[in-house]
Amino acid sequence: MYDLEHIRQSISLITLAEEAGAKFDDAHRLQSRCPLPRHAGDRSSLAFSIYDNGRRWKCHSACPDDASGGDVISFYMAWKDVDFKTAAAELSERIGSHLALAKLAFLAEVVIPSQPALWNERAAEFVMFAEHNLTGKARKYLCSERGLSDETIRAFHLGYNPKNIYDDPALWGMDGKKIWLPRGIVIPGFQNGNVQHVKIRRPMRNDALEKYIGPWLERDGAEDVKFGGPRGGRSVLFRLEFKDHLPVLLLTEGEWDTMLVWEHCADLCDVGTIGGAQNKFDLLNLAFLTRYLAILVVHDDDIAGEKGRSYISKLHAISERIVPIEPPAHDLTDYWKSGGDLRGWVAKQVGQALASALTGKNAVSSERWLKILSNLNAEVAGV
C-alpha cells in the first residue's frame, strides 16, 4: 500500500510539470503550453494551468478526458502514460530516493502523539492573548535586538505575556500541577495550522531583554531558565507553512536565527529549526524533508553546536542532500549584529547547494529551479 496523501504533500506538482516541459512565466498565474504527450491539438496556447495553491492541474484544450486534469498522481499518469498503481509506486520511490528514509529512520526519534484538543485550543487562546499584548518596549526588543519587521512578527505570531500566569490544567485537558506561563516573549510552534508548542523567552539578569521589559524578579520563578512555557507541548519543526516550497531548506539551531533568516532571505530558501542543538528529527520531520533538493543545517559555534553538527554529519553520510555548514560567527544573529552581510552569506550557501543538486551526478531538471540558481549566482556575483 502507498500513502497517497504523503505523495500529494511531498511532491510539488509545479516541479513535476516543469520536468515534463511546462514553462510558467508568472508564479501567481501558473499557466503554460500543455506539456503532456497525449495533447492532440494546438500547443501554442496557454491551455495548461495549475490552481488550488499548486495542488490541482487542468488542460483546457485538447487532452483526452481521462488525462485532462487532477492531482499530482493523475498528472504523472498522463505524463508517463502509466496506470494508477504504477504512478503511486514510482512517485513513492521518487520520495524515498530523495532522502533514503529507510536508512535514516533508525536515527529518528519516535513521533510523539498529538495533544488533547483542549491543549491546542487553550494554547491558541494564549497565543492570541500574547499577540494582542505585544506593544511598546516588547515589540521594540524584537525590532531592535532581533532584527524583525512587523511583517515577520505577524507571520510567526509572536507575542508578549506581561505577567506570570499559573493556569488551571483542566483548561488544557491535563491534570496535576498548574500550567506555568511565565512573563516574556511568546514564540509558538505550528503544525497544520494548530499550535503544537509554546516557548516563552524570559528576561535574564543583565541581558538585552531585561532592558526592555524589566528585570527578572524573585516571583518570576527559576532564575537560570531562559525559556519557559506550558507543559504538554509537542516538538515540531518550527517554520512557516506553505503549500509550495523553494528547492533548498536552511535549518538553524534556534527560532531567533530562523526568523532572522526569513526576514532577510525569504525569497532565497525555506527556513526552519528543530529547536535546539540536542534535538533530533522525528519521522514526520524526515518525511517533510523529502521535498527539498538540499537541506543545509547550521548550528552555533559552541560545544552544543558541535554535537549537533556531529548528528547531522551522520545523516550526511547516508544522504548527501543533508549538509552541515559552519556558521559565519557564533550564530547568525551575532553575525547580523556585527554588520555581516547575512543575505549574501545565505545566497552563497544556497547557490552552492542548488548548483550541486542541479548539475551533479544525481541532477534533477527543473526550469524554475534553474532560474532561481541563475538569480542566486547573479546576486552573489554582485556582493
Secondary structure, 3 states (H helix, E strand, C coil): CCCHHHHHHHCCHHHHHHHHCCCCCCCCCCEECCCCCCCCCCCCCCCEEEECCCCEEEECCCCCHHHCEECHHHHHHHHHCCCHHHHHHHHHHHHHHHHCHHHHHHHCECCCCCCCHHHHHHHHHHHHHHHHCCCHHHHHHHHHCCCCCHHHHHHCCCEEECCCEEECHHHHCCCCCCEEECCEEEEEEEECCEEEEEEEECCCCCCHHHHHHCCCCHHHCCCCCCEECCCCCCCCCEECCCCCCCCEEEEECCHHHHHHHHHHHCCCCEEEECCCCCCCCEHHHHHHHCCCCEEEEECCCCHHHHHHHHHHHHHHHHCCCEEEECCCCCCHHHHHHCCCCHHHHHHHHHHHHHHHHHHCCCCCCCHHHHHHHHHHHHHHHHC
